Amino acid sequence: GSHKAPPGPPGLPLIGHLPMLGNQPHRSLHKLSQKYGPIMSLRLGSQPTIVVSSPASAELFLKTHDTVFASRPRSQAAEYMWYGTKGMIFSEYGPYWRSIRKFCTLELLSASKIESMAGLRRDELGLLVESLRRAAGAREVVDVSEKVTRLIEDMTCRMLFGKCRDERFDLRETIHDMGKLVGAFNIADYYPFLGALDLQGLTRQLKQTHRAIDKILEIIIDDHEKEADNGIKKLDRDFLDVILSLKTNPKTTHEQLAQNIDRSSIKAIVLDMIFGAIDTSHIAIEWIMSELLRHPRVMKLVQEEIRNVVGDCEVVEESCLSELPYLDMVVKESLRLHPVGPLLVPHASMEDIVIEGYGIQKKSRVIINNWGMGHDPRIWSENCEKFLPERFIDGKVDIRGNNFQLIPFGSGRRGCPGMHLGLVTTKLVVSQLVHSFDWELPFGMSADELDMNEIFGATMPRAKHLLAVPSARFG
Ligand code: HEM
């Protein structure tokens, strides 16, 4: 068209801008956007890549023109890991994607479904508190990252498959590998003709991780089918029961999905839910706990707020979570500084469009630099690197996708469907951990000495496990 592309750095021939991204693309892109502006184009192969870095422009892409940008680019990760892109997260916009999204929302992620599973979260959290109490008694150093990840894994497995983690496989390790692989800037996605060379070794790793996850999914599905064959009747049907039943008795509410579903799409959808639930909440919780450990003032305020609501009872009920406004501010502030998805999930445009005078081609890849917006002094003032929950005190900025300066769950049609579950889980676990225990950094470490580095991926965990020493606050 006659409209020029958004500005961007001059590229190197052939490989374009990939080498500029380094191993911290969220930071490199943030720097580049300071020079080239909030709507920037990068030359990465044959399809243009647009990087969006300000709240006003994010609103244009995710709200004003949401229908144009609601698709996803093709990627090797989605092809290999999601059985030929048969899941929700990485599928292109259309009726198939919509039918999965509706199914998962109704059968798993709605407020009432989530509430109906409060008991299993309470049980699993109770077990963790018990084990922490033993550690506290012995003044042991606890690997908080490990404990929290296992907790979320157990909660998720019970919710999806009706049982805890299994000795026969290591789901967490596999999911962790996935997070890194899926987020990687894969040369094969940008330069298909270079794909066969597998210059970064990513194709090999994707295949390997896919085999590992497929083995796990097969074991889990087999177990369920055997139970069904043996006529075992369950009182509570788990998510896998519901999705498997689509094949045998297609319910009218999900007729369209039932018609298009086979074993590999079932596995792809279950994988969406495993990945969405496991690789997110634990990361959010670890970052929040890290910030609380570094900021005893804030920790004390959170503890006092919880004590005022919960009283002398040790168990924090989920119904109390709505009465904890300071905790809300802490969660916002931590997700601002440490967004679980630093670049959201890439979007793709479905038609040519002109935005702010720039021509953006159909099938452009759109990256929203969520991390960059959280670290922009023009949005958050000069103290933007400081952890200061009070900046949210006026209650004007929410995290549900209405205020584009803070969109840890994205926004619009592709916004996170698991937001409610993610928030309930994150707040519940954090509040219980700080209500039951006081926490200290180990080995006389000072607040400044705590390593706060991250590892880039589709999701961005702490680089180092968080270690801390609990002491019980209840007898
Ligand atoms: C603290 C927890 C969580 C955070 C911060 C988070 C964040 C995100 C983000 C940033 C996106 C991409 C939005 C976009 O592309 O614009 C996303 C998508 C998604 N999330 Fe979450 N998420 C969380 C928890 C969950 C949970 C618990 C589930 C489900 C069990 C889940 C399932 C999904 C799915 C399926 C998508 C893809 C949606 C689509 O493409 O249509 N997430 N999430």
Boltz pocket constraint, residues with backbone or C-beta under 6 A from the ligand:
constraints:
  - pocket:
      binder: B
      contacts: [[A, 88], [A, 89], [A, 90], [A, 91], [A, 101], [A, 272], [A, 273], [A, 274], [A, 276], [A, 277], [A, 280], [A, 281], [A, 284], [A, 340], [A, 341], [A, 344], [A, 345], [A, 346], [A, 347], [A, 407], [A, 408], [A, 409], [A, 410], [A, 411], [A, 413], [A, 414], [A, 415], [A, 416], [A, 417], [A, 418], [A, 419], [A, 421], [A, 422], [A, 423], [A, 426]]
      max_distance: 6.0
